[in-house]
């Protein structure tokens, strides 16, 4: 894995940006979260470190699935 970036949108506004990348032996996931309110400020979360790229990718997939259940579109 080199880098994976996914964006979750709701009503045309970004609510989450997830970035997954390899950091020299560990896989890292970082998140930029923007609450779905007017004039909301983005908040950085992470980094979340995983021992394998597969574990990090699974974390991203499950987070995106939860966002889809909440009505977001993922790109």
C-alpha distance (Angstrom), angle and dihedral (degrees) to the residues before:
residue distance angle dihedral
X1 . . .
X2 3.77 . .
X3 3.80 104.2 .
X4 3.79 137.4 -28.8
X5 3.80 122.7 -169.5
X6 3.80 124.0 -174.6
X7 3.79 129.8 177.6
X8 3.82 127.5 -156.6
X9 3.80 116.9 -154.1
X10 3.80 131.8 -171.8
X11 3.79 123.4 -173.8
X12 3.81 89.2 -10.3
X13 3.81 94.4 -54.8
X14 3.78 127.7 107.8
X15 3.79 113.2 -115.2
X16 3.80 98.6 170.2
X17 3.78 140.5 14.3
X18 3.81 115.5 -169.0
X19 3.79 121.9 -166.1
X20 3.79 121.8 -170.4
X21 3.82 120.9 -174.9
X22 3.79 145.0 154.0
X23 3.80 115.4 -101.4
X24 3.79 105.8 -171.3
X25 3.78 101.9 -66.1
X26 3.77 101.2 -13.8
X27 3.77 130.5 70.4
X28 3.79 117.3 -127.5
X29 3.81 132.1 -158.7
X30 3.79 121.3 -164.6
X31 3.79 125.2 -176.5
X32 3.79 133.6 -158.9
X33 3.81 107.7 -161.5
X34 3.81 125.3 -168.8
X35 3.80 116.5 -173.6
X36 3.80 113.2 -128.7
X37 3.80 96.1 -112.2
X38 3.77 131.8 108.1
X39 3.82 112.4 -85.3
X40 3.82 93.0 6.6
X41 3.79 119.2 168.3
X42 3.80 120.0 -133.4
X43 3.79 117.5 -115.3
X44 3.81 124.5 -154.6
X45 3.81 117.0 -135.5
X46 3.76 127.7 -171.5
X47 2.86 151.6 -23.9
X48 3.77 91.4 -139.8
X49 3.81 110.9 -170.5
X50 3.81 125.0 -151.0
X51 3.79 130.3 -174.1
X52 3.80 93.1 -132.4
X53 3.78 135.8 32.7
X54 3.81 89.1 -127.9
X55 3.82 91.1 59.5
X56 3.81 91.8 49.0
X57 3.81 92.0 47.2
X58 3.82 90.7 49.3
X59 3.82 89.7 51.9
X60 3.83 90.6 52.4
X61 3.81 92.2 46.5
X62 3.80 92.8 51.3
X63 3.81 92.7 46.4
X64 3.80 90.6 50.8
X65 3.80 92.0 47.3
X66 3.81 89.7 53.7
X67 3.81 89.9 50.6
X68 3.81 90.4 50.1
X69 3.82 90.0 52.7
X70 3.81 86.6 53.6
X71 3.80 91.2 56.1
X72 3.80 102.3 -94.1
X73 3.78 126.5 138.9
X74 3.80 115.1 -133.9
X75 3.80 123.0 -146.6
